[in-house]
Amino acid sequence: MTFSPQLEARFAELVKRYPPGRERAALVPMLLYAQDEIGRITDELVEEVASRLRITPLEVNEVVSYYSMLRRHQAGATTSKCAPTSPACCGAPRRFTATPSNVSASPTARLPPAANSRWKRWSASAPAPGPRLSR
């Protein structure tokens, strides 16, 4: 895989910045710089970065799958992110009004015996469909 001369210089500088045996610390910055130039993380890029840092492509893929800022697909014109615990994203206003009568809102309360499976536990806490919600 060929990169621009500027990116090649950045890669060389990053590898020199870390002591021998610790070059793996340059992995995330290298992936971010390459993603800025190419637009996404490709399999070819993973193999190239792995060979430069003398690690396996599997180790690079582990890092790519861990960090949400590293993308396998081309990003759109705009990107929006929302924290998964944010009440606005979780539908908190709807969830509190849509709690079934047989499920307590208390975090220490037990679910009814019929709700033993994971799916039932999840679906019991999920908001009801739109038309049945009261505001």
N, C-alpha and C positions, 0 to 999 in steps of 0.2 A: 504494500500500500504506500502511495506517495503522498507526502504532506507538503505544505508550503514551506519555504526556507525559514520563515519566522517561527512556525510551529516546531520545526526540527531543532531550531536553536533553543526554544523553550524546553523541549524534551531533554536536550543535552544538559541544559542548566539545572533542570530539576533532578536529574540522575546524579549530577556532581554535588548537589547540595546535601545529599545524605551520605553517611559513612558506608563503607563496604558491608554488605549483609543487611543493610537497612533501606535499600533502594525501593522496597515495596511501599514505603511511606509516600512515594511520589505517585502512586497509582491514581488516587482520586483527582489530584490536580491535572494529571495527564489526560484522564478521561474527560474532565470538564473542558480543557482546552481543545481537545480533539472534537468533542461534541459541538463546541462553538463553531469550529471550522466546517465540519461535515454536516451537522444538523441532527445527528442521532448516533447511537452506538450500534455499529454493525458487527457481525461475526468476524469479518476481516480485521476490523479495528481491534477487537478483543484479542485476536491472535497476535497482531503486531505489538500491542502494548505488553502482552504477556512475554513475548520473546525479548523485548527490550529490557524488561525488568527481571528476566530469568525466573518467571513463575509460570504456573500452568494456566491455561485459559479458564479452567474451572474456578480458580481463585479470583480471576477478574470478573467472571460472571456472578460470583457470590457478591462481590462489591456492587456491581451494576444492579442486581436485584434488590439490594438492601437500601440504597439511596434513591429517594423519589426524584431527585433533581437530575438523575441520569436516565435518559429516555431511549428506549429501543425503537420507538416510532417517531416520525417527523412531528414536531410540534406545530400546532395551528397558529393562526395569526395572533390570537390572544389565548392566554392560559390563566385560569383562575384556580386557586387552591383554597380549601376550607379545612380547618382542623376538625377531625372526626368527632371531637368532644364538644364542639361548639354547639350551643343550644339551637341556634338558627339552622344549622345544617342537619341536626338530628331531628328536627321537627318537634321541638319541645312543646310549643303551645298545642299542637295537635295531639301529641302523645299523651299529655296529661288529661285532656278532655276525652280521649278515646280509650282510656283504660277500661277494660271489661269489668263488670261488677264483681266477678268471682276472683279477681286478682287484686291484691292489696298493693298500694303504692309504697308501702314500707319496705326498705331494702332488706330487713331481717325477716319479713313474712315468708311463709312457705307457699308454694304454688299448690293448687288443688291436686289431688292424687291422679286425676286423669291426664295431667300435663307432665308426664314422666319423660318423654323423649326430648332431645335437644330441639327438634323442630317445633314441638308444641311450646316449649319454654320460650323460644325465640318469637314465635308467632303470637304468644300471649302478650308480649311486651311491644309488639309492632303496632304502629298506628292503624286504625281502621281506614277503609276506603273513604275518599272525599265526601260523598253526599251524606253519609251518616254522622259526620262530625258536627258537634254543636260548638258555637263560639260565644 
